[in-house]
Amino acid sequence: MSTNALTAGEANAVALQVSRLVREHYVFADKAEEIADGVAKAANEGAYDTCTDAAKLAHALTEQLQTVNGDRHLRVLYSSEPLVDLSDPAEDLRIWMAAADSTAGGMSKVEIRTGNIGLLEVRPVLYPAVFSGDRIAAALTLVGTCDALILDVRHCVGGSPDAVAFLCSYLFDDEPVHLNSMKFRGEEKIEQSWTQAWLPGRRFGSAKPVVVLTSGATFSGGEELAYDLQQIGRARVIGEQTGGGANPREGHRVHEHLEATIPVAYPVNPVSGTNWELVGVTPDISSPSDQALARALRELGQ
């Protein structure tokens, strides 16, 4: 039987496990020691003795984890339902596939608006292309003959870099374009994201206008989509400053109801030389998020 209740000893054991995971895996090795030491010190001083339920402990640990550099992907997440063993690849795959299947691979809405303007809403996340590629291809093929395109990521709170690259590929021609690079701990390992030369379905192409809608809730993969297209000059961003979470993370089950998320890489944009961590994506045209679509349609002549 699962329970959210914790003894002081159990709460401190979770905290020390989180400290160890940060020390071993966090992308910025120099910060990892400082962050891990802070969590361990707080545990040894009894800071988590009063965290008698999992939700309260998740909040307290997240606050402590983010005191050093504010990394918004470095946190402990609470789940009201018992978590599966996140170290089991087969179970992790099953969960991702089920989530992608229940949300059309993140392609929430496709419309052709007046004036032959395509609208694609992406929410809640951009699932890895291995699960969502067919849905992304179908959605982008539908808007391929439009004269302009609006990408709505106002409610997109995450996503996979490979899905971002796959979607962006439809907005360029067949000559590959460098979108982003991921640097891992120690910086010996670098993974580059490029648009693809061949795609299933129809391209929207590089010549027609693209607008991306953002909100304060736009986060992580949704931010990467907006940032990559903005920096390379392929799209204008209309809406609100985004949440500021750039560093991709891995999840670790540290309790039946708690997941520690540890960033393992950081992006470097080939144009800006940096990323959107902590600062978010700054819109080209600021607008309250609930008015961003209307503003985009006006900008596109509607």
C-alpha positions as CSV (number, residue, x, y, z in Angstrom):
1,M,0.0,0.0,0.0
2,S,1.4,3.4,-1.0
3,T,1.7,6.2,1.5
4,N,2.7,9.9,1.4
5,A,3.6,9.9,5.0
6,L,7.3,10.1,6.0
7,T,9.2,9.8,9.2
8,A,12.1,12.2,9.8
9,G,14.5,9.4,9.1
10,E,12.9,8.6,5.8
11,A,12.8,12.3,4.7
12,N,16.5,12.6,5.5
13,A,17.3,9.4,3.6
14,V,15.6,10.8,0.6
15,A,17.5,14.1,0.9
16,L,20.8,12.3,1.1
17,Q,19.9,10.2,-1.9
18,V,19.1,13.4,-3.9
19,S,22.4,14.9,-2.7
20,R,24.3,11.9,-4.1
21,L,22.5,12.0,-7.4
22,V,23.3,15.7,-7.9
23,R,26.9,15.0,-7.1
24,E,27.2,12.2,-9.6
25,H,25.0,13.5,-12.5
26,Y,24.5,17.2,-12.5
27,V,25.8,18.8,-15.7
28,F,27.8,21.6,-14.0
29,A,30.3,19.6,-11.9
30,D,31.6,22.6,-10.0
31,K,28.1,23.6,-9.0
32,A,27.2,19.9,-8.3
33,E,29.5,19.7,-5.2
34,E,28.1,23.0,-3.8
35,I,24.5,22.0,-4.3
36,A,24.9,18.5,-3.0
37,D,26.8,19.7,0.0
38,G,24.0,22.2,0.8
39,V,21.3,19.4,0.6
40,A,23.4,17.1,2.8
41,K,24.1,19.8,5.3
42,A,20.4,20.7,5.6
43,A,19.6,17.1,6.1
44,N,22.2,16.7,8.8
45,E,20.9,19.8,10.6
46,G,17.4,18.4,10.7
47,A,15.9,20.8,8.1
48,Y,13.7,18.0,6.7
49,D,12.6,16.5,10.0
50,T,9.2,18.2,9.8
51,C,8.6,17.2,6.2
52,T,6.1,14.5,7.3
53,D,4.5,14.0,3.8
54,A,6.1,13.6,0.4
55,A,4.6,16.8,-1.1
56,K,6.1,18.9,1.6
57,L,9.5,17.3,1.2
58,A,9.4,17.8,-2.6
59,H,8.8,21.5,-2.0
60,A,11.6,21.9,0.6
61,L,14.1,19.9,-1.4
62,T,13.4,21.9,-4.6
63,E,13.9,25.2,-2.7
64,Q,17.3,24.0,-1.4
65,L,18.4,22.6,-4.8
66,Q,17.8,25.9,-6.5
67,T,19.5,28.1,-4.0
68,V,22.9,28.0,-5.8
69,N,22.2,28.7,-9.4
70,G,18.4,28.7,-9.7
71,D,18.3,25.8,-12.3
72,R,14.6,25.3,-12.8
73,H,15.0,21.7,-14.1
74,L,16.9,20.8,-10.9
75,R,14.0,19.8,-8.6
76,V,12.0,17.1,-6.8
77,L,8.6,16.4,-8.2
78,Y,5.7,15.0,-6.2
79,S,3.3,12.5,-7.7
80,S,0.0,11.6,-6.0
81,E,0.1,8.3,-7.8
82,P,2.9,5.8,-7.0
83,L,5.8,6.2,-9.5
84,V,7.1,3.3,-11.5
85,D,10.8,2.3,-11.4
86,L,12.3,5.0,-13.6
87,S,15.4,2.9,-14.2
88,D,13.4,0.3,-16.1
89,P,13.8,1.3,-19.8
90,A,10.8,-0.8,-20.9
91,E,8.5,0.8,-18.4
92,D,9.8,4.3,-19.2
93,L,9.1,3.6,-22.9
94,R,5.6,2.4,-22.2
95,I,4.8,5.5,-20.2
96,W,6.1,7.9,-22.9
97,M,4.3,6.0,-25.6
98,A,1.0,6.0,-23.7
99,A,1.3,9.8,-23.0
100,A,2.1,10.5,-26.7
101,D,-0.8,8.4,-27.9
102,S,-3.3,10.1,-25.5
103,T,-2.3,13.6,-26.7
104,A,-1.8,13.2,-30.4
105,G,1.9,13.4,-29.9
106,G,1.6,16.9,-28.6
107,M,-0.1,18.2,-31.8
108,S,-3.1,19.5,-29.9
109,K,-4.9,21.5,-32.6
110,V,-4.5,22.1,-36.4
111,E,-6.6,24.8,-38.1
112,I,-6.6,26.6,-41.4
113,R,-7.7,30.2,-40.5
114,T,-9.1,32.9,-42.8
115,G,-6.5,34.1,-45.3
116,N,-5.0,30.6,-45.5
117,I,-3.1,31.0,-42.3
118,G,-2.2,27.7,-40.6
119,L,-2.4,27.4,-36.8
120,L,-0.7,24.5,-34.9
121,E,-1.1,24.3,-31.2
122,V,1.6,22.2,-29.4
123,R,0.7,21.0,-25.9
124,P,1.4,19.7,-23.3
125,V,4.9,18.6,-24.5
126,L,6.8,17.8,-27.7
127,Y,7.2,14.0,-27.2
128,P,10.4,12.3,-28.6
129,A,10.1,11.9,-32.4
130,V,10.3,8.2,-32.1
131,F,6.8,8.3,-30.5
132,S,5.4,11.4,-32.1
133,G,7.1,11.8,-35.5
134,D,4.0,10.5,-37.5
135,R,1.7,13.0,-35.7
136,I,4.2,15.9,-36.3
137,A,4.5,14.9,-40.0
138,A,0.7,14.8,-40.4
139,A,0.2,18.1,-38.7
140,L,2.9,19.9,-40.7
141,T,1.7,18.3,-43.9
142,L,-1.8,19.7,-43.3
143,V,-0.4,23.3,-43.0
144,G,2.2,22.9,-45.7
145,T,0.2,24.7,-48.4
146,C,-0.7,27.6,-46.1
147,D,0.6,31.1,-46.8
148,A,1.7,31.7,-43.2
149,L,1.9,29.6,-40.0
150,I,1.3,30.3,-36.3
151,L,2.9,27.9,-33.9
152,D,1.2,28.1,-30.5
153,V,3.4,27.0,-27.6
154,R,1.7,29.0,-24.9
155,H,0.8,25.8,-23.1
156,C,3.8,23.7,-24.1
157,V,5.8,22.9,-20.9
158,G,8.5,20.6,-22.2
159,G,9.8,18.4,-24.9
160,S,12.6,16.5,-26.5
161,P,15.3,18.3,-28.5
162,D,15.0,15.7,-31.3
163,A,11.2,16.5,-31.7
164,V,12.0,20.2,-31.8
165,A,14.5,19.6,-34.6
166,F,12.1,17.3,-36.5
167,L,9.3,19.9,-36.3
168,C,11.6,22.7,-37.3
169,S,12.8,20.8,-40.3
170,Y,9.4,21.4,-42.0
171,L,10.0,25.1,-41.7
172,F,13.2,25.1,-43.8
173,D,14.2,23.7,-47.2
174,D,16.2,20.6,-47.7
175,E,19.6,22.1,-47.0
176,P,20.4,21.2,-43.3
177,V,20.4,24.0,-40.8
178,H,22.2,23.9,-37.4
179,L,19.7,24.6,-34.7
180,N,21.4,23.9,-31.4
181,S,24.1,22.0,-29.6
182,M,23.8,20.1,-26.3
183,K,27.0,20.0,-24.1
184,F,27.2,17.4,-21.4
185,R,29.1,17.2,-18.2
186,G,32.8,17.7,-18.7
187,E,32.0,19.1,-22.2
188,E,33.7,16.2,-24.0
189,K,30.3,15.0,-25.3
190,I,28.4,17.4,-27.6
191,E,25.2,16.5,-29.5
192,Q,24.2,18.8,-32.4
193,S,20.6,19.3,-33.6
194,W,20.2,19.9,-37.4
195,T,17.1,20.1,-39.6
196,Q,16.6,17.0,-41.8
197,A,17.2,16.9,-45.6
198,W,14.4,14.4,-46.2
199,L,11.0,14.4,-44.5
200,P,7.8,12.5,-44.8
201,G,4.9,14.6,-46.1
202,R,5.0,18.2,-47.3
203,R,7.4,20.9,-46.1
204,F,6.1,24.4,-45.2
205,G,9.5,25.6,-46.4
206,S,11.7,28.6,-45.6
207,A,10.1,31.4,-47.6
208,K,6.7,31.9,-45.8
209,P,6.2,33.8,-42.5
210,V,6.1,31.9,-39.2
211,V,5.0,33.3,-35.9
212,V,5.4,31.6,-32.5
213,L,3.1,32.4,-29.6
214,T,4.5,32.2,-26.0
215,S,3.3,32.7,-22.5
216,G,4.8,32.7,-19.0
217,A,3.9,29.0,-18.8
218,T,5.9,28.1,-21.9
219,F,8.9,26.1,-20.6
220,S,11.8,23.8,-21.7
221,G,11.1,22.2,-25.1
222,G,8.4,24.8,-25.9
223,E,11.0,27.5,-25.2
224,E,13.6,25.7,-27.4
225,L,11.2,25.7,-30.3
226,A,10.6,29.4,-30.0
227,Y,14.3,30.3,-29.2
228,D,15.8,28.3,-32.1
229,L,13.5,29.7,-34.7
230,Q,13.8,33.2,-33.3
231,Q,17.6,33.2,-33.2
232,I,18.1,31.9,-36.7
233,G,15.7,34.5,-38.0
234,R,13.0,32.0,-39.1
235,A,10.2,33.2,-36.9
236,R,8.9,36.1,-34.9
237,V,7.9,35.5,-31.3
238,I,4.7,37.2,-30.0
239,G,3.5,36.9,-26.4
240,E,5.0,36.8,-23.0
241,Q,8.5,36.2,-21.6
242,T,8.8,32.4,-21.1
243,G,9.8,30.4,-18.0
244,G,13.5,30.1,-18.4
245,G,14.2,26.3,-18.3
246,A,16.9,25.3,-20.8
247,N,18.9,22.4,-19.4
248,P,17.5,18.9,-20.3
249,R,17.2,16.5,-17.4
250,E,16.9,12.9,-16.4
251,G,14.5,11.6,-13.8
252,H,15.3,9.4,-10.7
253,R,12.8,7.7,-8.5
254,V,13.9,8.6,-4.9
255,H,10.6,7.6,-3.1
256,E,7.3,5.9,-4.1
257,H,5.9,9.4,-4.7
258,L,9.0,11.5,-5.5
259,E,11.1,12.0,-8.6
260,A,14.4,13.9,-8.6
261,T,15.1,15.6,-11.9
262,I,18.8,16.2,-12.6
263,P,19.9,18.3,-15.6
264,V,22.6,16.4,-17.6
265,A,23.3,18.9,-20.4
266,Y,23.0,22.5,-21.4
267,P,22.2,24.0,-24.9
268,V,24.4,26.4,-26.8
269,N,22.7,28.1,-29.7
270,P,24.9,28.6,-32.8
271,V,23.7,32.1,-33.3
272,S,23.6,33.6,-29.8
273,G,26.3,31.4,-28.3
274,T,24.1,30.9,-25.2
275,N,20.5,29.8,-24.3
276,W,17.4,30.9,-22.4
277,E,18.2,29.5,-19.0
278,L,16.7,31.6,-16.2
279,V,16.0,34.5,-18.6
280,G,13.4,32.9,-20.8
281,V,12.7,33.7,-24.5
282,T,12.1,37.4,-25.0
283,P,9.3,38.0,-27.5
284,D,9.8,40.2,-30.5
285,I,6.4,41.7,-29.9
286,S,5.2,41.7,-26.3
287,S,1.6,40.8,-25.7
288,P,-0.6,39.3,-22.9
289,S,-0.7,35.6,-23.7
290,D,-4.5,35.6,-24.1
291,Q,-4.2,38.3,-26.8
292,A,-1.2,36.9,-28.6
293,L,-3.2,35.0,-31.3
294,A,-5.2,38.1,-32.2
295,R,-2.0,40.1,-32.4
296,A,-0.3,37.5,-34.6
297,L,-3.3,37.5,-37.0
298,R,-3.1,41.3,-37.3
299,E,0.7,41.1,-37.9
300,L,-0.1,38.6,-40.7
301,G,-2.6,40.9,-42.3
302,Q,-5.9,39.6,-40.8
